Amino acid sequence: MESKEEDVNVGANKFSERQPIGTAAQGGGDKDYKEAPPAPLFEPGELKSWSFYRAGIAEFVATFLFLYITILTVMGVNRSPSKCASVGIQGIAWAFGGMIFALVYCTAGISGGHINPAVTFGLFLARKLSLTRALFYIIMQCLGAICGAGVVKGFEGNANYELFKGGANFVNSGYTKGDGLGAEIVGTFVLVYTVFSATDAKRNARDSHVPVCILSHYNIAYSFH
């Protein structure tokens, strides 16, 4: 009987019911994750690396395909006599979300799969990449977007492109430009926050979560378009 009570006391002392939680649990022992050191502001050595230019090409191609597919989808919906005769708003949402899902999955291991200057700028402010790489990414993203829209205009013709306004979004009646600006700020904040959360070094299996999280963000955002 005494030996059983002794075992219970030893077990209670060894395995306390009060376990540390939150940041307190990270205080002791080795971390099960490794955070990358802050990127330098300028990295001239990157300009001599092929991986640097390969990442820029990946951003260009991804942004080009993203604009090409999504603009054609929006113009196809606008061309239809009614939303029911086309994929509708939900189809646009799935086009945006599906393309981002596929492109991020394909380019994440090459360039990080930014495909958006806002994401690149946010990661630069967090010291996740150098100023050299950030500027190069943004330039390649803008060039890819221009080329994607240009190819759509070439295929559709100047008349159709102007008629459907190039698939661009406009502030609907009943809303002010300030409302539209606020919606863009909130949407961009949620996008960048989602990217940071999905790529957090403390998150397990974060690499597989990134495309799914961004897919969900775009689907939800464009469902309320």
C-alpha positions as CSV (number, residue, x, y, z in Angstrom):
1,M,0.0,0.0,0.0
2,E,2.8,2.4,0.9
3,S,4.7,1.6,-2.3
4,K,1.6,2.5,-4.3
5,E,1.2,5.8,-2.5
6,E,4.8,6.5,-3.1
7,D,4.5,5.8,-6.8
8,V,1.5,8.2,-7.0
9,N,3.5,10.9,-5.2
10,V,6.5,10.5,-7.4
11,G,4.3,10.6,-10.5
12,A,2.5,13.7,-9.3
13,N,5.7,15.5,-8.7
14,K,7.2,14.4,-12.0
15,F,4.2,15.2,-14.1
16,S,2.7,18.4,-12.8
17,E,-0.9,19.2,-13.7
18,R,0.1,22.8,-14.4
19,Q,2.0,22.8,-17.6
20,P,3.4,26.0,-19.2
21,I,1.4,27.3,-22.1
22,G,1.9,30.0,-24.7
23,T,5.2,31.9,-24.7
24,A,6.1,30.3,-21.3
25,A,6.3,26.9,-22.9
26,Q,8.9,28.2,-25.3
27,G,11.2,29.4,-22.6
28,G,13.0,26.1,-21.9
29,G,14.6,23.5,-24.1
30,D,15.6,23.7,-27.7
31,K,13.2,25.2,-30.2
32,D,11.6,22.8,-32.7
33,Y,11.9,25.5,-35.4
34,K,14.6,27.7,-36.8
35,E,14.0,31.3,-37.7
36,A,16.0,32.7,-40.6
37,P,18.3,35.6,-39.8
38,P,17.2,39.0,-41.0
39,A,18.1,39.6,-44.7
40,P,20.7,42.4,-45.4
41,L,19.4,45.6,-46.8
42,F,21.7,45.3,-49.9
43,E,23.1,42.0,-51.2
44,P,25.3,42.7,-54.2
45,G,26.3,39.1,-54.4
46,E,22.7,38.2,-55.5
47,L,23.3,39.9,-58.8
48,K,25.9,37.3,-59.7
49,S,23.6,34.3,-58.8
50,W,21.5,32.5,-61.4
51,S,18.9,31.6,-58.7
52,F,18.3,35.3,-58.3
53,Y,17.3,35.8,-61.9
54,R,15.5,32.5,-62.0
55,A,13.3,33.7,-59.1
56,G,12.5,36.9,-61.0
57,I,11.5,34.9,-64.1
58,A,9.3,32.8,-61.9
59,E,7.6,35.9,-60.6
60,F,7.2,37.3,-64.1
61,V,5.6,34.1,-65.5
62,A,3.3,33.6,-62.5
63,T,2.0,37.2,-62.6
64,F,1.6,37.0,-66.4
65,L,-0.5,33.8,-66.2
66,F,-2.5,35.2,-63.2
67,L,-3.5,38.4,-65.1
68,Y,-4.1,36.6,-68.4
69,I,-6.5,34.0,-66.9
70,T,-8.3,36.3,-64.5
71,I,-8.9,39.1,-66.9
72,L,-10.3,36.7,-69.5
73,T,-12.6,35.3,-66.9
74,V,-13.9,38.7,-65.8
75,M,-14.4,39.8,-69.4
76,G,-16.2,36.6,-70.2
77,V,-18.7,37.2,-67.3
78,N,-19.2,40.8,-68.4
79,R,-19.8,39.7,-72.0
80,S,-22.7,37.3,-71.0
81,P,-26.2,38.7,-71.0
82,S,-26.7,37.5,-67.4
83,K,-24.7,36.2,-64.6
84,C,-26.5,32.8,-64.8
85,A,-25.3,32.4,-68.4
86,S,-21.7,32.4,-67.3
87,V,-19.6,31.3,-64.3
88,G,-20.8,34.4,-62.4
89,I,-19.1,36.0,-59.4
90,Q,-18.4,32.7,-57.8
91,G,-16.6,31.6,-61.0
92,I,-14.5,34.7,-60.9
93,A,-13.6,34.0,-57.2
94,W,-12.6,30.5,-58.1
95,A,-10.6,31.7,-61.1
96,F,-8.6,34.1,-58.9
97,G,-8.2,31.6,-56.0
98,G,-7.5,28.6,-58.2
99,M,-4.8,30.4,-60.1
100,I,-3.1,31.7,-57.0
101,F,-3.3,28.2,-55.5
102,A,-1.6,26.7,-58.5
103,L,1.0,29.4,-59.1
104,V,2.1,29.7,-55.4
105,Y,2.4,25.9,-55.3
106,C,4.6,26.0,-58.4
107,T,6.8,29.0,-57.6
108,A,7.1,28.8,-53.8
109,G,10.2,26.8,-54.0
110,I,11.8,29.1,-56.6
111,S,10.9,32.7,-55.6
112,G,8.7,32.3,-52.6
113,G,5.5,32.7,-54.7
114,H,4.8,36.3,-54.0
115,I,2.9,37.2,-57.2
116,N,1.9,40.5,-55.6
117,P,4.0,43.7,-54.9
118,A,2.1,44.1,-51.6
119,V,3.4,40.7,-50.4
120,T,6.9,41.5,-51.6
121,F,6.9,44.9,-49.9
122,G,5.6,43.4,-46.6
123,L,8.2,40.7,-46.6
124,F,10.9,43.3,-47.2
125,L,9.7,45.4,-44.3
126,A,9.9,42.3,-42.1
127,R,13.5,41.8,-43.3
128,K,12.7,38.5,-45.1
129,L,14.4,39.6,-48.3
130,S,16.9,42.3,-49.3
131,L,16.0,45.5,-51.0
132,T,17.8,44.3,-54.2
133,R,15.5,41.3,-54.4
134,A,12.4,43.2,-53.4
135,L,12.9,45.8,-56.2
136,F,13.7,43.1,-58.7
137,Y,10.6,41.1,-57.8
138,I,8.3,44.1,-58.0
139,I,9.7,45.1,-61.4
140,M,9.2,41.6,-62.8
141,Q,5.7,41.4,-61.3
142,C,4.7,44.7,-62.9
143,L,6.2,43.6,-66.2
144,G,4.3,40.3,-66.0
145,A,1.0,42.0,-65.3
146,I,1.5,44.4,-68.2
147,C,2.3,41.6,-70.6
148,G,-0.6,39.5,-69.4
149,A,-3.1,42.3,-70.0
150,G,-1.4,43.1,-73.3
151,V,-1.8,39.5,-74.5
152,V,-5.5,39.6,-73.6
153,K,-5.9,42.9,-75.4
154,G,-4.2,41.4,-78.5
155,F,-6.5,38.3,-78.5
156,E,-9.7,40.1,-77.8
157,G,-9.1,43.1,-80.0
158,N,-9.0,46.7,-79.0
159,A,-12.7,47.2,-79.4
160,N,-13.8,44.4,-77.1
161,Y,-11.0,45.2,-74.6
162,E,-12.3,48.8,-74.4
163,L,-15.9,47.8,-74.3
164,F,-15.4,45.5,-71.3
165,K,-12.9,48.0,-69.8
166,G,-10.2,45.4,-69.7
167,G,-11.9,43.4,-66.9
168,A,-11.1,46.2,-64.4
169,N,-13.1,46.7,-61.2
170,F,-15.0,49.9,-60.4
171,V,-16.7,51.3,-57.4
172,N,-20.4,50.4,-57.6
173,S,-23.1,53.0,-57.3
174,G,-24.0,53.7,-53.7
175,Y,-20.4,53.6,-52.5
176,T,-17.8,56.3,-52.4
177,K,-14.2,56.1,-53.6
178,G,-13.2,56.2,-49.9
179,D,-15.3,53.0,-49.3
180,G,-13.4,51.4,-52.2
181,L,-10.1,52.5,-50.8
182,G,-11.0,51.2,-47.4
183,A,-12.0,47.8,-48.9
184,E,-8.7,47.6,-50.8
185,I,-6.7,48.4,-47.6
186,V,-8.5,45.8,-45.6
187,G,-8.3,43.1,-48.3
188,T,-4.5,43.7,-48.8
189,F,-3.9,43.6,-45.1
190,V,-5.7,40.3,-44.8
191,L,-3.7,38.9,-47.7
192,V,-0.3,39.9,-46.3
193,Y,-1.4,38.8,-42.8
194,T,-2.4,35.4,-44.3
195,V,1.0,35.0,-46.0
196,F,2.9,35.9,-42.8
197,S,0.8,33.6,-40.7
198,A,1.0,30.6,-43.1
199,T,4.8,31.0,-43.4
200,D,5.5,31.5,-39.7
201,A,8.5,29.4,-38.6
202,K,6.6,28.3,-35.5
203,R,3.8,26.7,-37.6
204,N,4.1,23.0,-38.4
205,A,3.9,21.9,-42.0
206,R,3.7,25.5,-43.1
207,D,4.8,24.9,-46.6
208,S,1.7,22.9,-47.4
209,H,-0.6,25.5,-45.9
210,V,0.5,28.5,-47.9
211,P,-1.4,27.8,-51.2
212,V,-4.5,26.6,-49.3
213,C,-4.6,29.7,-47.1
214,I,-4.2,32.1,-50.0
215,L,-6.8,30.2,-52.0
216,S,-9.3,30.7,-49.2
217,H,-8.5,34.4,-49.0
218,Y,-9.0,35.1,-52.7
219,N,-12.2,33.0,-52.8
220,I,-13.7,34.8,-49.8
221,A,-12.6,38.3,-51.0
222,Y,-14.0,37.9,-54.5
223,S,-17.2,36.3,-53.3
224,F,-18.1,39.6,-51.8
225,H,-17.2,41.5,-55.0
